Amino acid sequence: MWTREYGPRIVAVRQGPTRVHDQRSASRAAGSPDFQHLKPEAGLLHRLGISKPLIARMAQRAVINGTSIEAELLASGVIEEDAYFAGLARMYGLPFLPVIDPALVGDPLCGDTQLAEPHMVRLQYTDRQPVMAVAPQILHMEGLARRFGRHGNGAGNLAITTPSAIRKALWKAGETRRVSDAVRGLFDSVQSLSARLVVTGDQGFVAGASLCLLSLLLVFAPMLAVVLGHMLLSFFHAAALFLRIMAVSHGKRHPRLEASLESGCDVLPVYTVMVALYREAAVVPQLIAALDALDWPRSLLDVKLVCEADDLETLEAIRQARPGPHIEVVEVPAMAPRTKPKALTYALAGARGKFLTIYDAEDRPHPQQLREAFHAFELGPSELACLQAPLVIGNAGESWISAIFALEYSALFRRLLPALGFYRLPLPLGGTSNHFRTALLKASGGWDPFNVTEDADLGMRLCRMGYRASTLTLPTYEDAPTEFKVWLAQRTRWYKGWLQTWLVLMRRPLRTAREMGPLSFLVFQLLVGGMLVAALSHPGLIVFITLSVLSLMQIPAPQPSVFTTMMLAMDVFNILGSYAVFFALGATPMTDREKKGMGWKWAMIPIYWMAVSLAAWKAVLELRLKPFHWNKTPHTPSRSGSLPPGLAAHPAQVFAAMTSASDKV
């Protein structure tokens, strides 16, 4: 259940169960037999020149996190990776390679596995024998030195390097193959699930036949055609509205529970966090601060900033920010389509986490969101593939657009999606803060690089494949567009992607219904199809109501038929009901501060709906002219994104600082 204010609740959560967990883990570490097991490693690290107090601190972390002292030392950033492995090489008399030439690596078959766990790579020279470059653990160095040292029988055949050097060389060496796989992988393996073909031949035939039939009706029976079309649109609109009314009812009967952060598993797994960035140099410092605030051991955190290789400004901004060793920059080669899902699919090859989440560049996720997701996955069934965290708009008070946008997000992420997850129905995922089981994400085919709302497409595909999706409670803050031009471009892309998703799933409707199940298939039609029908038909319904009312105001007023009266009543119900449910779904889960920030701007809902219709019709046009064009939404640092000095050590305080400004709007 959402508490009345975000800030105090967040601090209370951080100081509650997690602190107890940390204290219990620390006390367990002090007397654990695992600590004795770490003594050989500690001795070798001391010989290398690492101080005993630092080794002791890292050893305690290693016992808590189920890692090694060496892993904790490198993840802490206390010692640079190059310096550490260069010291190992000198200590055991082996050559050190700080950089690996990708031309010496080629594109080995094992390259993808080494991206996730970089241990070794074979270097092929033209003028001498091959050399094995390894990034070893210190416990293995004695054996390596005896065999490959200056006096060993394998001298000259081995060199020490760093995990980062192996990753960089392998990413570069295999970039052509990997970017081609990212673009064509889903289409080549399961063509029917890919949006690369906008309309198939069968769909074109059905559309053409339907258009011919409609044209004939308009010519020979125009009134019948208009009446049938009006009835179908009105009844479909009403059915989609009824689904949202049920979500309002569900929210009142099943209030949200508090986030649960305790897990029966003592040792946390590796968690991958991926962020796709393109022309986002301005928000890089804010992003790094938000990622550093995540309450997860750095030695078990695999953060990937996925950038286009030719986006030099963003890459330079990341270098200037000097991210920690747990953050890796993945450069995606330029290849059409230039979309976010293509970039994410490209980087997925190097993901090493058991679980994986996606954030956007401007996001400020709750520090303990990963812990809540991990706990939900551990307690959930094995087919639970995805968890969607709620997205909360932090700048609702800046304009009427951002205010209605905040209302819309509140309705979707805090009412509609939790209700769908509760009844095990398909979820149209948001484009950020999705948490996945990495193995199931890969098994489902990953993201479709040709679908410009890859999130909704993936949510439907997971349902088709028999997987489940649910929701979390700890939020991610982000900012909404405040200018109409920016909002329109973003919303047009969304509607274009929803059209793509509907067309993909309707290629074989009977098969889709069989795979999803009848109820889930119906909900899909009401969610995606209903959204499209409501947006496209909204101006027509407004025109019909206006003309009917003007006709009734004539003197003398004509006597309307029973059918006209019924249709007018249904259309009035659909329009006013849509506005009312839109407001009720969004406003009921909002906090008092959020409602205060929205103020009177909720009265702009009818104008917002007309703008949504404009975006939907624009999306239909774009689907024909440029189906895979990605309308980039520009982002700027949030007004609450600047952090007061001294807060970086406490994740909950960082999050409170990042969200306090939006709470006060």
Disulfide bonds with the S-S distance in Angstrom:
none
